[in-house]
């Protein structure tokens, strides 16, 4: 099969038939073998009813329905698990992603050997203040933090090799950072293509300003996991040792200072009267806790199945 098109959706009953007809037209014009996988993320309108009709009309249409709204990342994860095409295309169901981009995205994966190609909505039809400007700031921060040089991380229109989507796990709100997840998994050839952005035709956006706040928090999470997820001791252990040594040195200085004053019959105070004694004690305790956190993290990693620590690209003559 050439292409799997994975489409997560929430309350998009007005656009589904038109989107299906548009995709079908492109698939037939290019003689692609394909499947379209709709993932209904707990819609409360007639979306599932429309999808049932489409599956009866077109055997290449498949569908998954969640019991409730779990989020776009979980919808994509479910779709990726079922996708069988050599190239997997993701797109939104609101008609803002243009299916006419699919053939070129497919060729970039198959002919130019990209692992992943992300769409770039260079010209947008969103409100400048509420979405466009925050999106630019968000993408700038994502580029600087992740090292993946994309202009539009949040574009729903992306193309992947099947191998890529089978070797990454999209959870939480990490759908924005699939290119970063792919890079961390060892897929380095990540490209970008300017795509047409359509104005929303039906309904209204499901995302508000809170998505940017959540996006930045997720960015911190994925940065931390990519740098220290496999070696937590490198962060917690190092800071723990530094803090413990600072506290220990300070406490040692206080003790030696008192002994010196005692030996030379100089006036002195009780060690416990010095605020630095409590500061040094607190610092040593925090340092010990950080070190133990890193140590426990290492134990947890080593208790996992070893096969979860790496991904195999291919095998030859193995049974």
C-alpha positions as CSV (number, residue, x, y, z in Angstrom):
1,X,0.0,0.0,0.0
2,X,1.3,3.4,-1.0
3,X,-0.3,5.8,1.5
4,X,-2.1,5.8,4.8
5,X,-3.8,9.0,5.6
6,X,-4.4,9.4,9.4
7,X,-7.0,12.1,10.3
8,X,-7.8,12.8,14.0
9,X,-11.0,14.8,14.5
10,X,-13.3,16.3,17.0
11,X,-16.8,17.5,16.0
12,X,-16.1,18.1,12.3
13,X,-19.3,16.5,10.8
14,X,-19.8,19.4,8.3
15,X,-16.4,19.0,6.7
16,X,-15.9,15.2,6.5
17,X,-17.8,14.4,3.3
18,X,-16.1,17.2,1.4
19,X,-12.7,16.2,2.8
20,X,-13.2,12.6,1.8
21,X,-14.3,13.5,-1.8
22,X,-11.2,15.8,-2.1
23,X,-8.8,13.0,-0.9
24,X,-10.5,10.4,-3.2
25,X,-10.0,12.7,-6.2
26,X,-6.3,13.1,-5.5
27,X,-5.8,9.4,-4.9
28,X,-7.5,8.4,-8.1
29,X,-5.7,11.0,-10.2
30,X,-2.3,9.6,-9.0
31,X,-3.3,5.9,-9.0
32,X,-2.3,5.6,-5.3
33,X,-3.2,2.5,-3.3
34,X,-4.3,4.0,0.0
35,X,-6.3,3.9,3.2
36,X,-7.9,6.7,5.1
37,X,-8.1,6.2,8.9
38,X,-10.4,8.6,10.7
39,X,-9.9,8.7,14.5
40,X,-13.0,10.2,16.2
41,X,-11.7,11.7,19.4
42,X,-15.0,11.6,21.3
43,X,-17.1,13.8,19.1
44,X,-20.5,14.8,20.3
45,X,-22.0,15.8,17.0
46,X,-22.8,13.6,14.0
47,X,-19.1,13.0,13.0
48,X,-19.2,9.2,13.7
49,X,-22.5,8.8,11.8
50,X,-20.9,10.5,8.8
51,X,-17.8,8.3,9.1
52,X,-20.0,5.2,9.1
53,X,-21.6,6.3,5.9
54,X,-18.1,6.9,4.3
55,X,-16.9,3.4,5.4
56,X,-19.9,1.9,3.6
57,X,-19.3,3.9,0.4
58,X,-15.5,3.4,0.3
59,X,-13.8,0.2,1.6
60,X,-10.5,2.1,1.9
61,X,-12.0,4.2,4.7
62,X,-11.3,2.9,8.2
63,X,-12.2,4.4,11.5
64,X,-11.5,4.3,15.2
65,X,-13.8,5.9,17.8
66,X,-12.7,6.9,21.3
67,X,-15.2,6.6,24.2
68,X,-14.4,10.2,25.1
69,X,-12.1,13.0,24.2
70,X,-8.5,11.9,25.0
71,X,-6.6,14.4,22.8
72,X,-4.9,14.6,19.5
73,X,-1.7,12.8,20.6
74,X,-3.6,9.8,21.6
75,X,-5.6,9.8,18.4
76,X,-2.5,9.9,16.3
77,X,-0.9,7.1,18.4
78,X,-4.0,4.9,17.7
79,X,-3.9,5.8,14.0
80,X,-0.1,5.1,13.7
81,X,-0.6,1.7,15.2
82,X,-3.0,0.7,12.5
83,X,-1.4,2.5,9.5
84,X,0.0,0.1,6.9
85,X,1.1,2.4,4.0
86,X,4.7,2.9,3.0
87,X,4.1,6.6,3.6
88,X,1.9,7.9,6.4
89,X,0.3,11.3,5.9
90,X,-1.3,13.1,8.8
91,X,-3.8,16.0,8.3
92,X,-6.6,17.8,10.2
93,X,-10.2,17.3,9.3
94,X,-11.2,20.9,9.2
95,X,-10.3,21.5,5.5
96,X,-7.5,23.8,6.5
97,X,-4.9,21.2,5.2
98,X,-4.9,20.8,1.4
99,X,-5.0,17.2,0.2
100,X,-3.4,18.4,-3.1
101,X,-0.1,18.6,-1.2
102,X,-0.1,14.8,-0.7
103,X,1.5,13.7,-4.0
104,X,4.5,15.9,-3.5
105,X,4.9,15.0,0.2
106,X,4.8,11.3,-0.9
107,X,7.5,11.9,-3.5
108,X,9.7,13.7,-1.0
109,X,9.6,10.6,1.2
110,X,9.9,7.9,-1.5
111,X,12.2,9.6,-4.0
112,X,14.2,12.1,-1.9
113,X,14.4,9.6,1.0
114,X,13.3,11.9,3.7
115,X,12.3,10.2,7.0
116,X,9.8,12.9,7.8
117,X,8.5,16.0,6.0
118,X,6.6,18.7,7.9
119,X,4.3,21.2,6.3
120,X,4.9,24.9,6.7
121,X,1.9,27.2,6.5
122,X,3.9,30.2,5.5
123,X,0.9,32.2,4.6
124,X,-1.8,31.8,7.3
125,X,-5.4,32.8,7.5
126,X,-5.5,33.0,11.3
127,X,-6.0,36.0,13.5
128,X,-2.6,37.7,13.8
129,X,-2.8,38.5,17.5
130,X,-4.5,35.4,18.9
131,X,-2.7,32.7,16.9
132,X,-0.1,33.9,14.4
133,X,2.2,35.9,16.6
134,X,2.2,33.4,19.5
135,X,2.8,30.6,16.9
136,X,5.9,32.4,15.7
137,X,7.3,32.7,19.2
138,X,6.4,29.1,20.0
139,X,8.2,27.8,16.8
140,X,11.3,30.0,17.5
141,X,11.6,28.5,21.1
142,X,11.1,25.0,19.7
143,X,13.9,25.4,17.1
144,X,16.3,26.8,19.7
145,X,15.5,24.1,22.3
146,X,15.3,21.0,20.1
147,X,17.8,21.8,17.3
148,X,15.2,20.7,14.7
149,X,15.1,23.5,12.2
150,X,11.4,23.7,11.2
151,X,9.4,26.8,10.8
152,X,6.0,25.3,11.7
153,X,6.1,22.5,14.3
154,X,2.3,22.6,14.8
155,X,1.3,22.1,11.2
156,X,-1.0,19.0,11.1
157,X,0.0,18.1,7.5
158,X,3.1,15.9,7.7
159,X,4.5,12.9,5.9
160,X,6.4,10.0,7.4
161,X,8.1,6.8,6.5
162,X,6.2,3.9,8.0
163,X,9.3,3.0,9.9
164,X,9.3,6.3,11.7
165,X,5.8,6.2,13.1
166,X,6.3,2.6,14.3
167,X,9.4,3.6,16.3
168,X,8.0,6.7,18.2
169,X,5.4,6.9,20.9
170,X,3.1,10.0,20.8
171,X,1.6,10.6,24.3
172,X,0.4,13.4,26.4
173,X,0.4,16.5,24.2
174,X,3.5,15.6,22.3
175,X,1.9,15.7,18.8
176,X,3.5,19.1,18.3
177,X,6.9,17.6,18.7
178,X,6.8,14.5,16.6
179,X,9.8,15.7,14.5
180,X,11.7,16.0,17.8
181,X,10.6,12.6,18.9
182,X,11.7,11.2,15.5
183,X,15.1,12.9,15.8
184,X,15.6,11.5,19.3
185,X,14.8,8.0,17.9
186,X,17.6,8.3,15.3
187,X,15.7,9.7,12.2
188,X,17.8,12.6,11.1
189,X,16.6,13.4,7.6
190,X,13.8,15.8,8.4
191,X,12.5,18.1,5.7
192,X,10.0,20.9,5.3
193,X,7.6,21.9,2.6
194,X,5.6,25.1,2.2
195,X,1.9,24.1,2.0
196,X,-1.3,25.9,1.3
197,X,-3.3,27.0,4.3
198,X,-7.0,27.1,3.8
199,X,-9.3,29.3,5.8
200,X,-11.6,27.4,8.1
201,X,-14.9,26.7,6.2
202,X,-17.0,25.2,8.9
203,X,-17.3,25.4,12.7
204,X,-14.6,27.1,14.9
205,X,-11.2,26.2,16.1
206,X,-10.9,23.7,19.0
207,X,-7.7,25.3,20.3
208,X,-7.2,28.4,22.4
209,X,-4.3,30.4,23.9
210,X,-3.9,27.6,26.5
211,X,-2.3,25.4,23.8
212,X,0.7,27.6,23.7
213,X,1.2,27.5,27.4
214,X,0.9,23.7,27.4
215,X,3.1,23.7,24.3
216,X,5.9,25.4,26.1
217,X,5.6,23.1,29.1
218,X,5.7,20.1,26.8
219,X,8.8,21.6,25.1
220,X,10.6,21.7,28.5
221,X,9.6,18.1,29.1
222,X,10.8,16.8,25.8
223,X,14.1,18.8,26.1
224,X,14.8,17.3,29.5
225,X,13.9,13.8,28.3
226,X,16.0,14.1,25.2
227,X,19.1,15.2,27.1
228,X,18.8,13.3,30.4
229,X,16.0,10.7,29.9
230,X,18.6,7.9,29.4
231,X,21.1,9.2,32.0
232,X,19.2,10.9,34.9
233,X,22.3,10.6,37.1
234,X,24.1,13.0,34.8
235,X,21.8,15.8,35.9
236,X,20.5,14.9,39.4
237,X,23.7,13.2,40.5
238,X,25.9,16.0,39.3
239,X,23.9,18.8,41.0
240,X,23.5,16.6,44.1
241,X,27.3,16.2,44.5
242,X,27.9,19.9,43.9
243,X,25.3,21.0,46.5
244,X,26.5,18.4,49.0
245,X,30.1,19.5,48.6
246,X,29.1,23.2,49.0
247,X,27.1,22.4,52.2
248,X,29.8,20.1,53.5
249,X,32.6,22.7,52.9
250,X,30.6,25.4,54.6
251,X,29.9,23.2,57.6
252,X,33.5,22.3,57.8
253,X,34.6,25.9,57.7
254,X,32.2,26.7,60.6
255,X,33.5,23.8,62.7
256,X,37.2,24.6,62.0
257,X,36.6,28.3,62.8
258,X,35.1,27.4,66.2
259,X,38.0,25.0,67.0
260,X,40.5,27.7,66.0
261,X,38.8,30.1,68.4
262,X,38.7,27.6,71.2
263,X,42.4,26.7,70.8
264,X,43.4,30.4,70.8
265,X,41.1,31.4,73.7
266,X,39.1,33.7,71.4
267,X,35.4,34.5,71.9
268,X,33.1,32.2,70.0
269,X,29.4,31.4,69.6
270,X,27.6,28.1,69.5
271,X,27.7,26.6,66.0
272,X,23.9,26.4,66.1
273,X,23.7,30.1,66.5
274,X,25.1,30.7,63.1
275,X,22.6,30.9,60.2
276,X,25.2,29.4,57.9
277,X,25.1,26.2,59.8
278,X,21.4,25.6,58.9
279,X,22.0,26.8,55.3
280,X,24.9,24.3,54.9
281,X,22.8,21.5,56.6
282,X,19.9,22.2,54.2
283,X,22.2,22.3,51.2
284,X,23.7,18.9,52.1
285,X,20.2,17.4,52.6
286,X,19.0,18.7,49.2
287,X,22.2,17.5,47.6
288,X,21.7,14.0,49.0
289,X,18.1,14.0,47.8
290,X,19.1,15.0,44.3
291,X,21.8,12.3,44.2
292,X,19.3,9.7,45.4
293,X,16.7,10.9,42.7
294,X,19.4,10.3,40.0
295,X,20.3,6.9,41.5
296,X,16.7,5.8,41.6
297,X,16.1,7.0,38.0
298,X,19.1,4.9,36.9
299,X,17.6,1.9,38.7
300,X,14.3,2.3,37.1
301,X,15.8,2.6,33.6
302,X,17.8,-0.6,34.2
303,X,14.8,-2.5,35.4
304,X,13.0,-1.9,32.1
305,X,13.3,-4.3,29.2
306,X,16.6,-3.7,27.4
307,X,14.8,-3.7,24.0
308,X,13.0,-0.5,25.1
309,X,16.3,1.4,25.2
310,X,17.0,1.3,21.5
311,X,15.3,1.0,18.1
312,X,16.3,-1.4,15.3
313,X,16.1,0.0,11.7
314,X,16.4,-3.3,9.9
315,X,17.5,-6.9,10.1
316,X,19.0,-9.4,7.6
317,X,18.8,-13.2,7.6
318,X,17.5,-13.3,11.2
319,X,14.6,-15.5,12.2
